[in-house]
Each structure stands twice: as C-alpha cells, then as structure tokens.
Amino acid sequence: MDAAGPQVWDDMTVEVALAVMAGARTGHLLVCDNDDQRTGLVTRAQLTTVRDSAAYTDRLRLRDLSDGGGRSPRPSL
C-alpha cells in the first residue's frame, strides 16, 4: 500500500474516524493493526455510506469493515 496519509488503528470507531478525517482535512485514512502493520485504507465516502446504513451502530469499528483478505476495509453490511 503506497498511499500516504494519516494512520489510525483498526479499533477506531467509524464516527471517530470520520472526525479524524475532518480534522486532518483528508479524504482517506490508512488503517493499521496492533502491530502497526497497514491493513487497509478507508475513504470518507466508504465511512459515510456505512454510517448512513440501517445496520450502523456507534460501536462499529474499522476492523469490522475488513473484507477478510487483508485489503482495503470496506462495508460488509
């Protein structure tokens, strides 16, 4: 993954991730696991879609969005 940008841990909630994006004035975040290994990238559009879905809860974490293949987390709702 070659994208540059703010890095966050995968245990961050969707709502906090959106706030970090707004504060950093960026459209994406690099997602890392507890070993600081990059596990994916999320965009503002992806997180907004998840937040606006009927299945959204305020406890949903970035790791919950993973596609299971180690690639960019994405909504699996």
C-alpha positions in Angstrom: 0.0 0.0 0.0 1.7 3.2 -1.2 -0.9 5.8 -0.2 0.2 8.5 2.1 -1.9 10.0 4.8 -2.9 9.8 8.4 -2.6 6.4 10.0 -5.2 5.1 12.5 -5.7 1.8 14.4 -8.3 -0.6 13.3 -10.1 -0.5 16.7 -11.2 3.1 16.0 -14.9 3.6 15.6 -16.4 4.8 12.3 -17.6 8.0 13.9 -14.2 8.9 15.3 -12.5 8.0 12.0 -14.8 10.5 10.3 -13.9 13.2 12.9 -10.2 12.5 12.4 -10.6 12.9 8.6 -12.4 16.2 9.1 -9.7 17.4 11.4 -6.9 16.3 9.1 -8.8 17.6 6.1 -8.2 14.4 4.2 -10.4 12.1 2.3 -8.9 8.8 3.4 -7.1 7.1 6.3 -4.5 4.3 6.4 -5.7 1.6 8.8 -3.2 -0.3 10.9 -3.4 -3.3 13.2 -2.0 -3.5 16.7 1.4 -4.3 15.3 1.4 -1.1 13.3 1.1 -3.1 10.0 -1.1 -1.4 7.4 -4.2 -3.4 6.8 -6.1 -1.2 4.5 -7.4 2.2 3.5 -10.8 3.8 4.1 -12.3 6.8 2.4 -14.7 9.3 3.6 -17.3 8.1 1.1 -17.0 4.5 2.4 -17.4 5.5 6.0 -20.3 7.9 5.2 -22.1 5.0 3.4 -21.6 2.8 6.5 -22.7 5.4 8.9 -25.8 6.1 6.9 -26.8 2.4 6.6 -29.6 0.8 8.6 -27.1 -1.6 10.2 -24.9 1.1 11.6 -24.2 1.3 15.3 -21.9 3.7 17.2 -19.8 0.7 18.3 -18.8 -0.3 14.7 -15.0 -0.3 14.4 -12.8 0.0 11.3 -11.7 -3.7 11.7 -15.4 -4.7 11.3 -15.3 -3.3 7.8 -12.4 -5.6 6.6 -13.0 -7.8 3.6 -11.0 -10.5 5.3 -8.3 -10.6 2.6 -6.0 -8.0 4.1 -7.1 -5.4 1.6 -8.9 -2.1 2.0 -11.6 -2.3 4.6 -14.9 -1.9 3.1 -18.5 -2.1 4.2 -19.7 -5.6 4.6 -23.1 -4.6 5.9 
